Amino acid sequence: MRFFIPDGFPIQKLQSRVLHLHVFDYDRFSRDDSIGEVFLPLCQVDFSEKPVFWKALKPPLKDKCGELLVSLCYHPTNSTLTLIALKARNLKAKDINGKSDPYVKVWLYFGEKRVEKRKTPVYKCTLEPVFNETFTFNVPWEKIRECSLDVRVMDFDNIGRNELIGRISLTAADDDCVAISSPAPIIIQQFIDMKRYGGQGC
């Protein structure tokens, strides 16, 4: 395999990148099967030469489900917790066409008790959906420490149960979720790696 560097592209910038190669077994009648993948930090490559590398393929991580970009803010003055599901990237394909039909489902918990559920629309045939969906929950300040949000990206299926792609849990105890526990409005916005543990549903 050959790849070319565009004219004028700074080598210093290239050396901060990582080349990801993923090898698949082609299947004409169903989804291609993953054989393995390798990551090559380009800082290890001497571009003044024509190096040849033998790299061992490693099986893909089974819990690599993609990332979800969320924004979170709590307003103590009106007891409003706002979660914005902005977009996802690198979602795991669940359908035979190599895509998914993702949507986001959010559960508000107080302790172990489910309180409220919200959903986004379904986005057909994509692994990079842009949701831009806002969910607002009423959470009194005295209950904020026991509050958590279970955020799941699901794959919609016309036949059978919808399948979990990945999920994140946001609680006031998390270091990343100072927006929940702060007595003043703070907005955080970041991509979060999703995990896959348990879960089917609609």
Salt bridges, closest charged atoms under 4 A:
GLU37 OE1 - HIS20 NE2 2.78
GLU37 OE1 - HIS22 ND1 3.78
GLU37 OE2 - LYS64 NZ 3.08
ASP63 OD2 - LYS195 NZ 3.83
GLU67 OE1 - ARG89 NE 2.62
GLU116 OE2 - ARG118 NH2 2.51
ASP150 OD2 - ARG152 NE 2.86
ASP150 OD2 - ARG167 NH2 3.16
GLU163 OE2 - LYS94 NZ 3.30
GLU163 OE2 - ARG196 NH2 3.90
